[in-house]
Amino acid sequence: MKDSSASYIDMTEIETEARLMRAQMARHMLRAAGEWFRGRTHNAHRAKTV
């Protein structure tokens, strides 16, 4: 009984850590995509004005 509860806690900890990492990665991807999109639109606008 004691072992099963300990393994359950380990599983939940691993799950939370994985979720945190996934959220961090998603945030990083969003920021990278936003910067790329901003750069693209900025370059397109500059090309139009020149």
Backbone torsions as a table, in degrees:
resi	resn	phi	psi	omega
1	MET	NA	-45.7	-178.7
2	LYS	-62.9	-42.2	-179.0
3	ASP	-62.9	-43.3	-177.3
4	SER	-63.5	-39.7	-179.8
5	SER	-67.0	-38.2	179.7
6	ALA	-65.2	-43.8	-179.5
7	SER	-66.0	-34.1	178.8
8	TYR	-63.7	-43.0	179.2
9	ILE	-63.1	-43.2	178.4
10	ASP	-58.9	-43.8	-178.8
11	MET	-62.1	-43.8	-179.0
12	THR	-65.6	-38.6	179.1
13	GLU	-63.5	-44.7	179.1
14	ILE	-62.0	-41.7	-178.6
15	GLU	-63.3	-44.2	-179.6
16	THR	-64.3	-41.2	-179.5
17	GLU	-63.8	-42.4	180.0
18	ALA	-63.5	-40.7	-179.7
19	ARG	-64.8	-40.9	178.9
20	LEU	-62.1	-46.4	-179.9
21	MET	-61.9	-40.6	-179.4
22	ARG	-64.0	-42.7	-179.8
23	ALA	-64.6	-41.2	179.8
24	GLN	-63.9	-42.4	-179.7
25	MET	-64.9	-40.5	-179.6
26	ALA	-63.6	-41.1	179.9
27	ARG	-64.0	-41.9	179.7
28	HIS	-63.6	-42.7	-179.5
29	MET	-63.6	-42.3	-179.9
30	LEU	-61.8	-44.2	-179.3
31	ARG	-63.8	-43.3	179.7
32	ALA	-63.1	-42.9	180.0
33	ALA	-64.8	-40.4	179.9
34	GLY	-64.0	-43.6	179.1
35	GLU	-64.6	-41.8	-179.6
36	TRP	-63.4	-44.2	-178.9
37	PHE	-64.6	-42.8	180.0
38	ARG	-62.1	-44.3	179.3
39	GLY	-62.6	-40.5	-179.9
40	ARG	-64.0	-49.7	-178.1
41	THR	-64.1	-38.3	179.9
42	HIS	-64.0	-45.7	179.8
43	ASN	-63.6	-41.1	-179.2
44	ALA	-64.3	-41.8	-179.7
45	HIS	-64.4	-43.1	-179.3
46	ARG	-64.5	-40.3	179.6
47	ALA	-63.8	-36.3	-179.5
48	LYS	-67.8	-42.8	-176.0
49	THR	-70.5	-34.3	-177.6
50	VAL	-72.5	NA	NA
